[in-house]
Amino acid sequence: MANISTINWLFVCGLSFCLGGIAVLSFMPLSSDCICPLKNPLSSFSGGEQLSKNIISPQSGHKMAILVPFRDRFEELLQFVPHLTKFLRKQGVEHHIFVLNQVDRFRFNRASLINVGFHFTSDVYDYIAMHDVDLLPLNQDLLYEYPSSLGPLHIAGPKLHPKYHYDNFVGGILLVRREHFTQMNGMSNQYWGWGLEDDEFFVRIRDAGLQVTRPQNIKTGVNDTFRHIHNRHHRKRDTQKCFNQKEMTRKRDHNTGLNNVNYKILKVHDMSIDGINITVLNILLDCDVNKTPWCDCSGTAAAASVVQT
């Protein structure tokens, strides 16, 4: 097992290099020649012998899989893992952190990564936390408990989140029962780039006859419930809209979800940050440029598709 406290660390197609004796990590996307035909879900993962080491054996009580969509956010991950682990240990929550590292050449797709993470963990874990890596809970009254039968438990509600305050907001940190996530067919796969996938998921929750619950009697507010560690000047969000993306992503997606996310898990890494074991999945997402050409606003992927046909 690699130990990040010593920074002896490599990612597939994302290697570390040294400057002045200090390890510098780079999470670079794969080059286009790494793209190959992809299959649906765990059958495409060749590292099955590692699965038993990454997922604990079923015991009594509930188990939460923390799914962290990820790309090139190493500094934030170093803060996130020890902070959240300490926070959840105080609550006695049985959990494991899964970092969903997107390594393909396409734009970031948070929702598809969560679908992949759910496929990987759902045999053992009976609920998931869809968790942003840059949002750290501070108030111990925020209980990461098993959601009720009513529906998902939104930890980072609009009255608590430091940035987003509209009523239908379900982003940041959302806990979902395994059966509810399956019932909603997971999340839409058409949201490439930043934003709106959570709003579409709210509609899925409503259409499934479920409702969002939120922590009650929280005495803190938008300024002191969470620490938001994203530096918007250092790492700008990909808010670009291209092709017909703006039109299509404003609609409820009835066509894509958990049942047809296209991906391949290239490698599963057991790693340790400050002595805390985590699992990193290197995930290669596929994009059908005929349906969602905005996965690559440069048009390179679409041009390549035309050449191949």
N, C-alpha and C positions, 0 to 999 in steps of 0.2 A: 504494500500500500504506500502510495506517495504521501509525503508529509509536506503540506504547503508552508508550515512554519519554518521549514528549512529551504523552501522554494526549489526543491528538486522536482520539476514538474514539466510534463509535456502534454499537449493535446494533439490528437491526430489532425494533420493539416493545419495546425496552429502551434508552432514550436516556440520555445523560449530561446533567448540569446542573452549574452552577458555583456555588460558595459562596466568596466572598472570593478569587476568582481561582484556586481549586483545583478541578480537575474531579472530580466525584463520580459514580461510575457506578452505575447501577441495572439489574439484570437482572430486570425485571418480567415475569411471565407475560402472555401475550396476553389481552385481554378476550374474553368469550365470543362476541362478534360477529365475531371473526377466524376462528372454527372453520368449516370448510367441508368438503365431501366429500373424503376422502383416497384416494390410490391407493398401490399398492405400487411398489417402491422408486425407482430412479433416473429412471424415466419421469416422476415427479412433480417432478423438479428442473428448473426452467426456466433455470438459469444454466449450461448446458452449456459455454458459451464459456469459463468460468473453470476448468473441470476440468483442462485441460492445464497451467495455471499452478500448480495446487495439488499435482499429483502428478508426480513426476519420471519421466523415461523409463526403461524397463527397462535395466539394465546387468548385468554379471556379479555373482555373489554374491547374498546374501540381503538383503531390505529389510524393516524392521520399521515397521509403523504403530502409533504409540502412541495408543490410544483412551482419552480422558479424559472420562468422564461428568461433566456440569457443570450447575450452576445456582447462581447467586449466590455464587460463591466467588472473587471477583476478587483479594482479598488473597493467598489461597493460590496462585492461578495465577501471580501476580507472582514468588513464590518458586520455584514448581515448575519453570517453563520454563527459567530460566537454570541452576538447579541440575542438573536431569536432563540438559540438553544438555551441560554441562561433563562430567558423569559419563560419558555415553555416548561423547563424543568421545575421551576417554582410552582407551576400549575399541575405538575404530574401528568402532563399530556404525552402519551406514547406516540412518537413521530419519527420521521426520517426526512432529510432534505434531499431532493432530487433537482439538480441543476440541468435545465433543458437547453443545451448549448447548440444553437443553430449554426451549422458550418457550411451551408450551401452558398451560392452566389446571389441568391434572390434577396429581396427586401425582407426585413424582419417580420415574422408572422407569429405574434404572441398566442393567438387562439389555436392555431394548428399545433404549436409546441405543447400546449396544455392537453390537447387531444392525444398526442403521442405519449405524454407523461401518464395520462390516465390509462391508456392501453398497457403500459409497462407495469403499472403498480396495482391495478384494480383486483387482481387475484388475491391479494393479501390485505390491502388497506381498504377500509370501508368508508372512508371519506377523504376528500382532498382539500387542501388550501391552495387556491390560485393566488400566488403571493408575489407582488412586485419586490425586486431586490433592493430598491431604494427607499422602502417604507418600513421604518422600525417602530414597533409599538412601545410605548412608554408606560401606559397605565395598566397595572396588573389586574384591574377589573375587566379588562377586555379578555374574556374567556374564549379560548380556542376549543370550545366544546363541540361534541357531536351535534349537528344541526337537528332541529325538531322535524317532525313529519310534515310541518307546514311548508318547508322549503329551505333554500340556502340561507346561511347566516353571514351577513355582511358586517365584517369587523370594522372596516374603514368607511362608515356611513357618512353621508353628506354634512352632518352636523359635527363631525369629528375630523374628517380628512383635511389636511392643510391647504388643499388647492381646489377641490371639486365639491360643489355644494348644491347641485340640482337633485331633485327628489328621486329620479330614476337611476341615479349613479350607483353602479355595483362593482366598480373597479377597485384597485389597490389590494385588498385582501378579502377574498370571498371563500367561505367554506361550504362545500357541497357534498351531500351524501352520494355514495356510489350509485344507488338505484335511481336517484334523481338526475344525475348527470347522464346516465344511460337513457332515461326516459326522454330527456330533451335532445338526444342525439348530440350531446356535447356542444361545442362551439362551431361557428361558421369558419370555413377555411379560406374565405375570399378576402380577408382583411390583411393585406400586405402593406407595410408601412405603419405609422403610428396612429392609433385612435379608432374609436367607434365600435370595436368588436365587443366591448362590454355593454354598450347600449343595445346592440342586436341581441346579446345574450339575455338582457333584461326582458325583451319581448318573448324570447323562448321560455323563460321562467313563467311569464304570465300565460302564454298559450298552453303550457303544460298543466295549468290549474294550480300552480304553486305560488307561493308568495315569499318575498324577501323579509327576513326578520333581522333585527339589529340589536346590539347590546343596550340594555336599559340602565337607567340610573348612573350614567357615567358623569362624573363631576368635572372632568376636564373638557376642553373645547378644541377648536381648530388649531390653536397655537401650542398646545402642550400635551396632546394625546399621542402624537407620533413625531418622529424625527424624519424629515424628508431629506435624504442625502444626495439626491441627484443634482449635479452641477450643470445647469442648462447652457452655461457659457463654454464649459469644457467639452460637453457632449450634446450637441443639438439633436433634437428629435426629428425623425424623418416624416415630415408632415406634407410632403409633396403629393399632389393629386395629378394623375396623368391618365390618358385614354378616357374611358368612360367610368373611371373609378368613383368619382363623386356621385354620379347618378346611381350606380349599382349598389354602393355600400350604404345608401340611405334607405334601402329596402330590407324587409325581412327575408332572410335567405332560407328557402325551403329545400334547397338542393344539396347542400354540403354539410358535413359535420363529422361526428365521431366515426360513422360507418364508412366513410370514404376518404379519410385523410391519407394522402400518399406520401410515404416517407421511407427512409431506411436508417436504422441505428448503426452507425459505423463502428462505434466503440463505446464500451462502458468502463468508466474509470472509478475505482475506489480511491478516495482521497481523504486527507485529513487537514483541517484548518484549526490551528491551536488545539490539537488533540481531539477534535470533533470529527467523526467520520461522516462523510457525505458521499453521494453518488452523482457522477457527472455523465450524462448521455450526450454523445456527439451525434447530432441529428441532421440528416440530409433531407430537406423537404423538396418535394417536386411541385412544379407549377404547370398547369395547363394554360399556356399563353393564349389559346383560342377563347378561353372562358374568362381568365383574369390576367390580361396582358400587363396590368399595372404592378405585377410582381417584379417587373424590371422596367422602370421608366425610361431607360436608355434605348429600349427597343431591341437590344442585342438578342435577348432570348427569343423574341418573336421572329426575328430575322433568321435565327438558327433553325427554328421550327419550320419555316418555309423552305429552307435549303434541304432539310432532311426529308420533307414530303415530296 
